[in-house]
Structures are given as C-alpha cells and as structure tokens.
Amino acid sequence: MTMDSIQTLEEAIDDALATIRGANVNAIVTWIRLHYRRIFDENLETLGAEGLAARVRARRKVRAPEEEDRSSFNLCLDFGLPNMNLDSEISIPQDEDNPLYGPCEWKEPDDATLCEVRKHAEFLRIQGKSMFDRADSWDRLCKAAEYYADGNDSLTIGELRRRARRSTEQS
C-alpha cells in the first residue's frame, strides 16, 4: 500500500464518519465498501492483516477464565502466595515513549524476565490511569451539563450544548 492509497483510504473513512455520523462500525464499513469499492479492493490485503491483528488482540483479552485461574494459581503456589488475579500472558511495551499505544511483545509469564514483568505491571497501571482519567473527564462533563438539564437526564448532550450556548449568548 502506498502513501497515496493510505491517504485515500483515510479520506474514505473520514468521509464515511462525516456522512453517517453516529453509525456503528459495521454500518460504516458497509458504507465504505459500497461507496469506495475500488479503494477498499486496493487495500484488501492490508485491511485483512489489520483485521486479523485486531482479532488476535481481542482474542488475547478474552482468554478462558479457567485457563487464567489455573495459570495464576500455579504461579502463586510456587512462590508461596495466595491465588491472585494474574494474566496468562503479559504484554511488554516496546516503545518507552508511547507505552499505551505503541507495539507490545507478548510472553507467557514463565518466559518473561523480572524486568519485563515489571514493565507489564507498569503498563497495566498506565492503562488503568488512562481509563480512570477518561471516566473522570466524562463525569466532570456530566456535572457541568446537569446545570442546563433542569433535572431531565434524558436530554442529549447535543441539546444541552445548545442550551449552554444560548445561555452564554443571552448573558
């Protein structure tokens, strides 16, 4: 895939997002396939590889709980610890400047060094903080928007934004 085709694919995605705002991912994909068939076909191999990579990541996240329980139990038992919630595979960030969104290497705990296990633990802390910060930001937005809701939780954020703007214009 050339930079031109990447840019064109990105433009097709942007067009879809702007045209069918709020649609779910499957609807957006269908729209792109219908309206940008040539671009979709030209990038099919890359899209397939990216899709497969996404499926692998998703599959890793939903490993069988009994497998993780067994793995965790055995790890803890060997070190004289009570059973704890441990991953059956660990992710080791490869880009220290971008640990949250950069590439990761995956290993089973038995194959990882102490340093790599520490990196995994730090990665989990960074992920957790990122999720907490985003949730906190949404909570703060809700609190600010409540002022314009007059006790009505069923109003959309868009409507509350319009009310906030009107209130500012009238001031």
N, C-alpha and C positions, 0 to 999 in steps of 0.2 A: 504494500500500500504506500503510495507516495504522499508527500505532504499536501499536495493539491487534493487528493481524494480524501485524506483525513479531514481537511478543512471543509470540503464539500459535505462529507458525512456529518460533521459537527454542525454545519449550517442546516442540513436537513433535520437534524434533531432539534435545533433551535427553532426552526420553522414549525415543526410539529408541536413543540411545547407552547409556542405563542398562539398557534391556531386552535388547538383543542385544550385550552387551559383547564387544569384540574382533572384531566382524564387519568385513568390508571395506566401503569406502564404497558400492559398488554394492548390497550387501545392505541397508545402512542406508537408502539411497534407496528401494529397493523396499519395505521395511518401512513407511516413512513414507507412500509412495503408497498402500499397502494400508490402513493404519490411520488416516491423516489425509487422506483424499482431498479433502474439502471445503477444508481449509486449503491443500493442495497446489494445487488448482484456482484458488483465490482469488489465489494468489501466482505463478501460472504465468508471467506476463509478466516480473515481477521476477526470478524464478528463471532464465528464459530469458536475460535480459540478463546476469545474473551468470555464468551458464554460458558464454555467448559470450565475456565478458570473460576468464574463466579459460582458455578455448581460445585466445584471441588471445595471452595471456601465455605459455602453453605453446608455442604455435607459434613465437613470437619466440625462445624458448630453444633450439629445435631446428632453427634455420635450416640450410640446406645447408652443410656444411663447405667445399665448393669455392667457394661464394659468399663466405664469410668469408675464406678464404685469398686469393682474388683481391682482395677489398677491402683486406685487410690488406697484401698485397704492394704494391699501388699506393700506399697511404698512406705506407708506409715508403720506397718507392723515391723518391717526390717529395721527401722530406726527407733523403735520403742515409743512411737507416738500413737495417740488415739486416731481413729479414722477421721480424715479431713476431706474437704471438697477440693480435690486436685484434678487437673486436666490429664487426659490420657496422652495428649500431645501438647507440646509447648511451642509458642511462636516467638521467634527471636528476631527482633527488628534489625534490619541490615543497614538502615540509614539513621545514624545518630541524630542528624539534624531534623529528620522528619519521621520519628518512630511511629506515629499514629497512622500515617497514610503511606508510608514507604513500604518497600517489599520486606517480607519476613521469610525466614527459614523455619521449617517445621521439623521437630525432632520428638521422638519418644523420650520421656524423662531419663531412662537408662542410658541413652546415647548422648545426653547433654552434659556439659560441664557445669560446675557450680556458677561460673560467670554467666553462662547462657541462661541458667535457671533464674538468676537474679535479674537479668535483662527481661525475661518473660514476666516476672513479678512486677517490675517497674512498668512494663508495657501495659499490664492489666490496671495498674494504678492510674496511668495516663488515660487509658480508655474510660475508666470509671469517673475520673475527674471531668473529662470532656463531656460525658453523658450527664453528670450532675450539673455542670455549668450550663448546658443547653436546657435542661429541665428547669433550672433556676431562672434562666432568662425568660422561658415561656411563662413561668409563674409570675414573674415581675410584669410581663406584658399583660397578663390577665388582670392583675391587680390594678394596673393603670387603666385598662379598658373598662373595668367594672364601674368606674366613675360615670361613664356615658351609657351604661346599660340600664339604669334605673331599675335594678333588681331583676331584669329579664335575661336569664342565661341562654336563651335560645337565639339571641341575635348573633349574626355572623360578625367576624372580625372586620370584614369589609364595611358593614353597616356602622359598626362602632367607630371605624376610622372616619367615615363621612360625618358622623355626629361630632367627632372631635374637631375635624376641620371647620365645620360650620360654627362651632363654639368659638374657635380661635378667630375666625373671620368677624364674628359679631362683637368681639372684645375690642 
